[in-house]
């Protein structure tokens, strides 16, 4: 069986490729900065566009386990990152208090995803956050009506 964490990361990468953003470069498993314990830090995804960069930590918890510890460490690592880093997470097994901690940090975003069904809610917000962080015209990307 495939590792759900790797499957989630690659599903996010494929999703971002579908956006058709010219000049967007997507890298996987890039060393950027150091972990809060002083070791080299490898980000799951690094995006680069027009001179701007950002990292994404892709975390999923599809079964019971150590989500609290994993996401707590990820949050501390993201805060230390030398480039803006967003924690994108998914999983029914992540407890509400952990979700609240990550989201309230301002750098966490929950997105619905399962290996069987793909993405649900959260894709639009993810795209908007990425476009804003990279300094791209996120408003033009939206379907909207101009008010006169």
Secondary structure, DSSP 8 states (H G I E B T S, - for coil): ---HHHHHHHHHHHHHHHT--TT-EEEEEEEEEE-TTSSEEEEEEEEEETTEEEEEEEEE--SSS-HHHHHHHHHHHHHH-SS-EEEEEE-TTS-HHHHHHHHHTTSEEE--EETTTEE-TTHHHHHHHHHHHTT--HHHHS------
